[in-house]
Structure formats: structure tokens, C-alpha cells
Amino acid sequence: MKILSAEQIRALDAYTIEHEPISSLDLMERAASVFTDWLTDRFPTALGKVAIFCGPGNNGGDGLVVARLLYQRFYEVSLYLCEIGTSRSADYTANLKRLPPRSNIAVYRIQAEDPLPELDQQHGLIIDAIFGSGLSRPLKGYWASLIEHLNEQHLLRIAIDVPSGLFCDQPSTGVTLQANHSLSFELPKLAFFFPENYRAVGAWATRSIGLNTDFIEQAESPYHYVDRSFAQQLLRPRHKYDHKGTFGHALLVAGSYGKVGAAILATRAALRSGTGLVTLHAPKCAYAILQNSIPEAMVSIDRHEYLISQIPEDLSRYRAIGVGCGMDTHTESKSALESLIHESEVPLVLDADALNIIAQQPELLEQLPTGSILTPHPKEFSRLFGDCANDFERNQLQREKAQRLNIYLLLKGAHSCIATPDGQCYFNSTGNPGMATGGSGDVLTGMITGLLAQGYSPKAAVILGVYLHGLAGDLAVETQLSQEALIASDLIDHLGAAFRFLKT
């Protein structure tokens, strides 16, 4: 699914109006009907009165239609018309006239410097339709105070399309409505994917309002949202006469004294991802536990008792190599990583201590094999590339580094983001907060390495690996566990279910 800019969305609206053809007023009616259906499904009793705040533009026009439709469904509606400036959109004006005459919709007009409206305890929902996606500057003065006042109410706040004050495509520097839920029309907004906007956006969803699919397919955007249908296209079928050689040989270089568990998790995940053969290179101290805990894997033993100090001979045996999980950053481990970077003829998957070593020796970034995959969490990203003022700036830096270094750069988070060497950016849709636990990253490294070994391209391996990793976490929570009880091993145990889900 593409993520388009606010300007592209406006062009998409106009194109749909011209080519469907449909009037802008009827398209607004359709959008508001979709929002109303979503709202009433989620809040069938409305938790009391519904207070709808409408600005004078098309977002406010959506709010007016929602007010009429909710009234027709016997919701108790209060309408607050924010008289901002002197202009009114034509569709806003038309829908103001369409409000049912002599209805029980209470209508209040709010002008700048009026006393801020008091909402009584009978109200259950606030619907925000004040500014929408057309805002071009930070909110100030009275209207900023109104938004702050709404944020202080102990009521659920629902945003139509975009919370007021939030910019879709750049950092928001002013006051924003703090929505509990946001429903975006047709496609998600880029701002929804960044942690700094979570308090404004809340839990978000998208619903189609029938905008022109040809326009969306032809529109150019570097931003994409990886949903189930996207991931399904990446999954490769298996054939009757395939064998373990077909699915490749993966090497994992991982573990140190006290961190052998990381190596075990990564290896088990690689095996569960469908790799034909897995070899784990680990310190001597890990030998007995590895042979007992993962009998399906082969073990290559380092000459050092407690840490990685060398790399295996004949790297040509391996179709994919993952390195860093529980590896530590000892001087000898640094030398081993340097040797691996220089000698590998396949892309590397680098995580954890491999990234920490590179952060200490940034010249290694320039020496990575083409198409290598780096998997930092935000702090590791900062150590590698420096701090950023906001998430938009960090995303831009992520994309620039992926292009310049010719690597795949995965920034892990609630919507893990994958930047590619060709400048594209993919946000993941799966996963939950229960996965914020030690070892989850080791599992992901093993999965990506395992998919690479099977012949997936680096791009497909990292996108599919991240999606399946999050999906396994979601299925674990839905079928057996709570988020609080989730541990990294549960992700491995639910990988089979994740693959089955994706195939259906």
C-alpha cells in the first residue's frame, strides 16, 4: 500500500471527482458515511452525547455530514461550528444547509475569543473535524487554546482523517489534538508512523472511500505500508522435489559467555524460517548447551573459550550470514567482524554487537558487502549515524544512508521501517508492545538470515522477515498469551502459524 503526501491526496480527490465522475459533495457524503459506519461499529452506544467540532473547510464539511448521519441513527449530537476566518468551502456551506430542520441537533457557533465551550459529563465522544490535512502552519492563539481545552476533557477524542494541528508530511511544531482514535480516508498518512506523533494520532485505521485506484497505482511515492497482501506477494512456494539444498545453508556468528541464549534464539528462528541447513559459529563454552538445545543445527566452535575471535573457514559454503547476536565487543571479536566483512561474498545481516562494533569503527560501514542488512533499534541507529531533531529528520537520514552505502537499513520499532538502496521506505503493519522484550531482535536476525539463505533477495528477506516476526507476536497474543507474558521464544513457536496465516 502506498503512502501519499497531503498534496497527492488532494490531487487524488480531484482526479476521482473528474473521472468517476462524482461531485465533490457526493464524495464528501461517501467519506462521511464510511466514517460513520466505522464509528458506530466501534461505539454502538456512543457512550453518551457526541460533540462534533467543525472548521469551515472540507474537514468541517465531513463533520457536518457525520452529525446528520449520526442524528439519523438516533445518536444525541451537539455541533460546534468554529468560525475561523471569513471563508467557507462550498461543500461545508452546502452541508450546513442539509442539517435536518427542527432537529434535536444542538448547534453552537464559536468565534475567536469566545469563552471556551464547557462539555458536560453526558458527553462521551468528541469528534474532531476542525482543520484536517490542509493545515499549513502551527496553531496559535484562540484556536490553539481550543485544541488544548479539548485535550483536557476526560472524553474519547476521535479525529476525522487527521487530528487537528498535525502535519501529514513534516514535523508538527504547534498544538495538536490528542486523539484516542484517528480514521484516515483511503490511505494512511506518513506522520502516523512516527513515535513523536503517537499521542496525537492514537490508534489509527484506514477505510477506503472509493478513490481512483489507477491514480494510486501511477502515483510516485517512496513510502509504502506493508500489509498482508503485500507480504503474500513476497512469499515463495515450495515444490514437491525441493530438498534441504534447495533452501540454502545459513551461517550465524553469535554468542559469548553469558549470552549464549541470543545465539540459540537466532539459530532456532533461522531453522523455523525454513532454512535447509544452519551452522552456528560460537565460543567453546557454548558447545555442550548448543548440541543439546538445537540438535537440528551444526555447530562450528571458535578457538576462544568465551567469545568470538575468528570466523569459520570457507565462507563460500554459506548462502547467507548473520552476525552480532550476543557477540560482545571484545577486541578479538572486533577483529573477527572485520575479517568477516572483508571476506564475505554474500550480504551480511548485522545486529546487536556487530552494530556496536561498527559504531566504534564507522569506516567499516563503507566496507560492507553490497546489499547487507543492518537492523538497529533507535539507540543503535543514533550510535551509528548520530542524533536527529525529530522522526522525520531521522527517516530522511535513514534513507540517505541506505542509498549511499547500498545497504538495507531496518530501524526497529512499533512500525519497523526498512530503507532500501533505491530510496524506497517500507513501514511494517504487524507486531505489538509485548514484543519489547529481550531476545526479540535475535529472533528477527535469525529469521532474515534464514530467508536470505533460501534465495530470497535482501529486500524480500527483510520485508517478509519483519512482517512474519510481528505476525508471530500478534498470533501468540491472540491465541495463547497476553502482551505482558510474551517472550522471544514464543515468537519462534508461532512462526508456523504465521506462515500458515500468510498462505491463506
N, C-alpha and C positions, 0 to 999 in steps of 0.2 A: 504494500500500500504506500502510495506516495504521500509526502508531507509537503503541501504547497504553502507559499507565502500568503499574507493577507491580500496583497495586490493581485496575486494569481487567483485567489478565491473570488475576489470581486469580478475579475475577468471571466471566471468560470460561471458565475451567476449570470453575467450579461450574455455569454455565449449560449447558455441554456435557454434564456428568455428568447433569444433571437432564433434559435434553431429547433426548439421543441415543436412548435413555438408555444410559449406560455407568457401571460402577462406577469409583470413583477409582483402585482398584487396577489395573483393566484399562487405564485411561487412562495410568497410570504405565508399565505394560508396553509400551503402544504408543509412548510417548515414548522410552523406553529402547531399544526396537527400532530406531526411526528413528536415534537417536544411534549405536547400534552399527553399523548399515548404513553410515552416513556415515564412521565411524571406520575400519572395516575396508576400505572402498573406498580411503580415503586412505592408510592404513598397513596394507597387506595382510600384512606380516610382523611388525608391532608393534614392530620394532626391538629386540626383547628382551622382558623381562618388562614387564607392565603393573601399575603401582601405583595403586590406586584409593583415594582418601581420602574417606570418607563422614561427614557430620554426621548428627545424629539426626532431621532433618526430612525433608521430601519430596524435597529435592535429594539428600540422602543415600540416600533410597529409590530414586531414579533410578540412583544409583551402584551400589547392590546388584544391581539388575536387570541393569545393564550388566556387572557382574562375572560373573553367572551366564551371560549370553548369550555373552560372550567365552570363558568356560571351555568352553561347548558347541561353540565354533568352534576349540577347541584352542589358544587363547592361554594363556600362563602368567600367572596372575593372583595378585597379592598384594593383600589387602584390609586397609585401616587404618580402624578404626572409632573416630571421635573422640567420646568420651563427654562431650559438652558439656551441662552442666546435668543435670537429672533427668528431663525429659520426653522422650518419643519419639513421633513421629507414628505413627498406626495403620498406615499403609501401609509405613513404614520397618520396623516390627516384623514385619509380615506377610512382607515380602520377605527379612528376615533369616532367617525360618524356611524360606523357599523355597530357600535356598542348598543345593546338592546335598550330601547327607550323604557322609561319607568321600571327599570330593573332594580334589583337589590344590590347592585354593584355600587359600593361606596367610592366616590371619586373625589380625590383631594389634589389640589394644584399646589406645587411647591415652587416658590421663587427664591432667588438668592437672598440671603439674609433673613428669610422667614425662620421662625422657631423650628428646630429640628423635630420631625414628627415622633410622637410617642406611640409605640405599638403595645397594645395591652396583652395580657397573658393569654388571651384567647387565640392569638395568632400562633400558628405552628410553623409556617413556612414564609420565607422571604424569597421572592423571585427577582433576580437582577436582570433588567433589560435596559440599563441606562446608557452605556457607551458602546459596548460590543467591540468589534475588531477594528473599527475605524479611527480609534483614538490615536492622535499623532504627537501628543505632548503630555507630560506628567500632570496629574490632577493637582489643583491648588485651590486655596480659598474655600468658599462655602461648599462646593461640591465635593472637595476632598474631606471636609468635615462631615458631610452627609454619609460618605462611604465609611468613615471611621465610626460614626454613630451606628450604622447598620452592623458593623463588625462587633460592636459591643453588646448587641442584643443576644439574649440566650435563646436563639431560634435557629432552625436549619436554614442555610442560605444556598440557593440553587441559582447557578448562572446559565443564562441562555447563550450558547455559543462560546462566549469568552467572558470571564469575570471583569467587571468594570475596573479600569485602571491598568490592566495587564496588556503589555505589548506582545504581539504574537511572534515577532521576529527579531527582537532586540531586548536588552535588559530593561526591566521596569524600575524606574528610579523614584517614583512617587507612591502615593497611597493606592492600594488595590483592595477590592473586595475580597474578603477571606471566605471563599465558597466552600461549603461541605461537598457539593457535587457540581460538576460542570458537564453540560451536554453539547458537544461540538457537532456542527452540521457537516455531514458527508465525510470529512477527513479531520484528523487531529491537528492541532496547532503545534509548531515547533516548541514553543515555550512550555508546553505541557510536560516535556521530557526532562526538564532540568530541576534538580533538587531545590534550588532557590525559589522556585515558584510553587512548591507543593502547597504551602499554606494558602495561597491564593486560589489554586485550581481545585484542591481536594481530590476526591475520587472522580475520575473523568470517564466519559464514554463517548462514542460516536454513533450516529444514526444517519443512514442515507436519506436524503430528501429528493433523490432522483436527478441530481445534477448530471450534466452530459459526460458520459464515460469516454467518448472519443477525445474530448478536450483533456481529460485527466491523463489518458494514455499518452497523448502527444506532448503534454507539458513537461518541461525540463526542470528537474529538481535534484539536488544532490542528496536529499533526505528521504529516507524510507522507513516504514514501520513493518517489522517482521511479524506477521500474524500466521495463523495456522495454514492458510492456503499458500502463502509464500514459502513456508518451511516444507510443505508437502512437495513442492516442485523440485526441491533440492535432494530429496531422499532417493537413493538409488535402489533399484530392485535387485533381489538375489535370484540366481538361476540354478536350475537343477544340478548341473555338473560343476558348479563352483566348488572350490576346496580351500583349505587354510592358506595356501599360497596365493590364491586369488585376493584374499583380504589383507595381505601385507604383513610385514614384520615391523613392529614399533619398538623403539628403544626409549626407556626412561632413565635419566640420570638424576637420582634423587636420594634423599635421606642423609642423616648424620646421627651421631649419638644423641639420644633423647628425642629425635624427630623421625624415627623410622615409620611412624604411623602415617606421615604425609606421603611417603613412598608407597606404602601399602594402598592407601586410598587412590592415588593416581593410577597405580597398576591395575587395581580391580576395576576402576572406571574405564580404562582402556580396553580391558577384556570384555566388559559388559557393553561396550560401544560397537562390538562386532569385529575387532581386530583378529586376524588369523593367528598371529604369534606375537608375544610380548616378552621382551627381555628387560629386566631391571638391573641397572648397574648401581651398586650400593656398597657402603663400607663393610668390612669384615664382621663387625659386631652385629650386623643385621642378618647374617646368613641363616642362622637356625630359625629365627622367627619368620623370615620370608618363605623358607621352604615349607613351613607348616601352615602359614596363613594364606598363601596364594599358590597352591600347588600347580595351577594352570600356567603360571609364568616361569620363564627361565631366569636364573639369577647369575649375573656377572659380578664377581667380587673385586673390589678395589684393593690395592696393596696396603692401604691405610686401615687401621683398626676402627677409627671413629669418624672419618669424614671422607668426602670425595677428593681424591688427589690426582686422578688420572682419568682418561677416557678409554673406553674399550678399543681394542684393535679392530681394524677392518670395518669402518663405518658404512661401507658400501652394502652391507647386508641389510641395512635398515631403510625402509621407505619413509619413515617419519621419526623425529627425535624430539622428545620433550625434556626440559631440564629446569631444575631450580627448586622443586618442592622439597622443603626440609633440608636443603643442601648446606646451609650455613655459609658464612662469608670469610672463612679462614683463607690465609694467603695461598695455601696449596689448592684450595677449591677455586680461587680466582684464576690460578694458572691453568687448571683443568678446563674451566669455562672458556678461557682464551683459546686453548687448543681446539676445543670443540667448535667454536665459532670459525676458526681458520680452516679446519679440516672438513667440516660438514659440506656435503654437496646437495643436501636437501634442506628445505626450510625448517627452521627450528621453532618450537613452541617454548617460550621463555616466561617463567612465572617466579614469584616469590624471591628467593635469594639470588637467583640469576639476575633479576631486575635490580636488586640492591647492589650487586657487584657492578653492574653496568652503570648505575647511578654514580658510583665511586670512580669509574673509569669510562667516562662518556665517549671517549674515542672509539670504544667497541661498537657503539651504535652504527658508525659508518662502515663497519666490517661485517655486519650481519648478512647471512645469505639472503638473496632476493626472495621475497615472499614470506619471510619469517613472521611469526605471530607473537606479539607482546601482549600480556594480559594483566596490566596493573590495576589495582584499586586506586582511588583518588590520591591517597598519600604517596603511594609508589609513583604515580604519574607526576606529582609535584617534585619528587626527588629526581626523577629522570629529566623533566623538561622545565621545571620552575613553576612558581605560583602564578595564579591568574586572578584578575579582579572579580570575575563572575563566570557563570557556567557557559555563557555564550562565547566569551573570550577563550575559555578552556577548550570548547568544542572546535573553535577555529584553529587553535594551536594543535589539537589532536589531528585534525585533517591535514594541516600543513606538514606535520612531522611524518605522517603516513605516506604522503606523496613524495616528500623529499628523500626519505630513507628507503622508499619502495618496500614498505612493510605493511602488515595488517596490525592495527593498533586498537585493542579492545580495552575500553575503560569500563570497569565493572561497577554496577550499581543497580538501583531499582529498575531502570530501563537501560541495561547494559548497552553501550554504544560502540559500534565497530566502524572504524575509519579505514578506508581501503586506499591502495596506491593510486587509483584513478580518481580520487577526490570524493567518492561516494561515502555516505554515512547511513548506518543501519541501526535503528533502535529496536531492542527486543521487547516482546509483549508478555513474556511469561516470568514466573518467579514470585516470591513473597518474602516478607521480613523474617520468616522462620529460617531462611537460608543464610542469614547473617550469623554464621557460627563457624568455629574453626574447622578447617578441612574442606569447606565447600569449594574453595579455589583450587585445591589439589585435585578434587574430583573433576572439575572443569578442564584442567590441564590434561588429565588423562583421557578425557573424552575427545578433546580436539586432536590430540596426538593419535588416538585410535582411529578417528575418522580420516585423518591425513594418510595413515598407513593403508587404508582401504582404497585409496586412489581418489578421494575427494580433493578438489582443488583447495588451496588455502582459504579462499573466500568462502566456498561452500562449507568447509570443515568448521570454520569459526562461527559462521552464522547459524548453521544447524546445531553445532555443539552447544552454543549459548541457549538456543531455543529449547532443545531437549533437556538441558540441565535445569532450566527454570520450570519446564513442564513436569519433570520428575518431582521437583519440590512441590508443585501445585497438587499433583496427584497424591503424593504422600500425605499432604494435609487434608485433602478432601476425603480420602478413603480410610485413613487409619489414625492419623496423628493430629495434634494441634501444632500451631506455629512454634509455640514455646518448647515443645518436646522434640522438634525436628533436629536431627544431627546429620553430619555429612554422609555417614554410611547409609542412611535412609534414601538419599538421592540415588546411590548406586542400586539399591534394592528395588527402586521404582523405575529404573531405566527401561526395563522390558515393557512395562505398562505404557511408558511414554512413547516408545516406538510403535506399539500397537495402536495407541490413540491417533498417532500421526498418519497411520496407514488406512484408517477407517474414513 
